[in-house]
Amino acid sequence: MGSLHRMAVLCGFTVLLASTAQAEEWKTAKEEDGIKVSLSEVAGSQYKAYRGVTVMKTTMAKLRALQEDVAAACAWIHECKSQKLIKHEGNEGWTYSQFNTPWPVTPRDSVTHITTVEGADGSLTRKLQGVPKYLPEEKGFVRVTQVEGFWKFVPKGDQVEVTYQVHTEPGGSVPSWLANKFVVDAPFNTLKALKERAEK
């Protein structure tokens, strides 16, 4: 039993190390205006995960207010056409978003479950999880089949470090040039526009 226990512990560590290693395979794709965008391959997916990191001279309260005003947030989210809050319950929210895509690609829409978690260090994490079946499909849109990611805000004195990380499966067929452009533009343009508003 002792050796079995040791093996189980060893397997646990191996899994932990493997997942840590996978999370570190981020390659910098763009660094401009104080925003760093990195990309990572995702096992079993042809679409890369993206991560954008920047520091904003603002307050946690202002960032939280900008995030929680769901309809207005569409103005700073990359290629967002419209967005609305479907339901809000405690620290959970469900949003419906529609996105623009260049012709001839059919526009996308998504339903996202957002869970807000406050850290003991004063940080705030908003976990993003796609729930494509939560609402019936809309005519003229292809439903994004998978969304997984988070927003994280960490206070650093009079500044806040902001991380925006997401992996999506856009559903339907998306040309590789568009997918490759989106994974860089989405975090960069979103963070840049959010920063402009947060630092006002």
N, C-alpha and C positions, 0 to 999 in steps of 0.2 A: 504493500500500500504506500510505503514511504517513497519508493522509486517512482510509482505511478504519480504521486503528488508532485514529486520533483519534475517529472516529465511535463505534467500539466502546467506547472509554473513556467518551465522553460518555453513551452509552446506559447503561452501567454505573452512572454517577453518577445518572442520571435514575431508574433503578430503585431505587437506594439511597435517594434522596430521597423517592420515592413511598412506599416501605415505611416510612420513618421518619415521614412525614406521617400515614400510615394508623394507625400505632401511637400517634400523639399525639392522636387523636380520642377521647380518653377524657373522659367527663362524670361529674362527681361525683354519685353517687346517694344516698349516706348518709355522714355523718361523726359518729361517736358513740363514747364510751369509748376515744378514742385510736385508733380504727380508721377508715380511709378506704376506702370502696367506690366504685369507678368502673366505668362500663359503656362498651362500644364496639360499634358496629355491625360486623358481619362480612359481607363481600361474599358474596352467594349463599346467605346463611343468614337464616332468620327469627328465630334466637335470638342474643341478644347475648352477647359475651364479658364476663366479669367479672374485676375485679382488686381484691384487698383488700390494704392495706398497714398495718402497725402496728409498734411498737417494743416489745420485751419485755425485761424485766430478768431475764435468764437466761443460760445458757451454750450455746454451739454443741453441746457434747456432750449436754446434756439434751434439746435440740430434736431432735437426730439420733436419740437413743434413743426419744423419743416417736413419731417418724415411722416408725422401723424396727420397732416393735412393732405389726405390721399388725393383728392381731385386736383389741388394746386401743385402737388408733387410732379404731376405729369409734365409740367413746364420745364423741369430740369432733368427728367429721366430721358436718356437717349432714345430718339425715335418714338416716344410715347405720343399716341394720338388722343387717347382719353383714358381716364381711370376713375374708378369709384369704389367706395367702401360698401361691401355687401352686408357685413355683419361685424359687430365688435362685442367681445365678451371678456371682461377682465384684462389679462395681458395678451389676449389673442385677437387677431383681426383677419378678415377674409376680404381680398380685393380682386376686382375684375379690371384688367387692362387691355387696351387695344394698341397695336403698334403699326407704324408705317413700314412698308418695305418697298424697295425700288421695283418698277415694272421690269419683267413680267411676273415677279414673285408675289403670290397671294399674301395679303396682310395677315399678321398673326395676332392671336389674342391669348390671354392666359388668366388662370384663376390661381391666386397665391394665398397660402395660409401663413400668416406672420405671427411668430411668438416672440415677445419681448422679455428678455432676461436681464435683470440688474445684477452686476457683479459686486462683491464686497469691496473691491478697489475703486468703486465709483464708475466703473465702465458700464456700457450698455450694449447688449447684443440683440439684434433683431434677426431671428432665424427665418429663412424663406424656404417654403416647401410648396411645390406645385400640386394642386389638387384639380386636375383637368376635368374630372367627372362631377365636380361640385355644382356646376351649372350646365344646362343644355348648350350644345354648340350653336354659335351664331352664324347666320347665313353670310357668305362673303369673307369668312375668316377661317384660317386653319388654327386649331387649338394647339398651343405649345404642350407637348406631352410630358415634359419633365422640367422642373426648376428645382435646383438645390443650391443653397448658398446662405450668405448672411451679410449684414452690416454690423460693423463693430466700432464703437466710439470709446476711446480711452483718453481721459483728461490728462494733460501734461502742462501743469501750471495754468497760464492764461491761454493755452491752446488745446486743441483736441486732435488726436491722431484718428483718422478715419480710414477704415478698411472696408472695401466692397468686393466680395468674392462670390462668383456664381458659375454654375454649369447648367446649361440648358440643352434639351433635345427639342428642336424647333418644330418637329412634326412635318409631314409632307417632304418635298424635296427642296433643298436650298443649294444653289450653286456654291462651290467651294470658295470662289473669290469673295462672295458676299459673307459667308460664314467666317472666313479668315479676317475680313475687314471689321465685321461686327464685334468680334471678341476683343479687339483693340479699341475701337471707337466707343463701345458701350461704357466700359468703366472710365475711360479718359474723359469723354464728353459729359457723362453724368456727374463725375466728381468735380469737374471744372465749373459746371453750371451751379451745382450745389454750393461750392465754395464761394462763388460770387454772391449768392443770396445770404449765406451764413455769415459772411464777413462784413455785410452792410451795416 
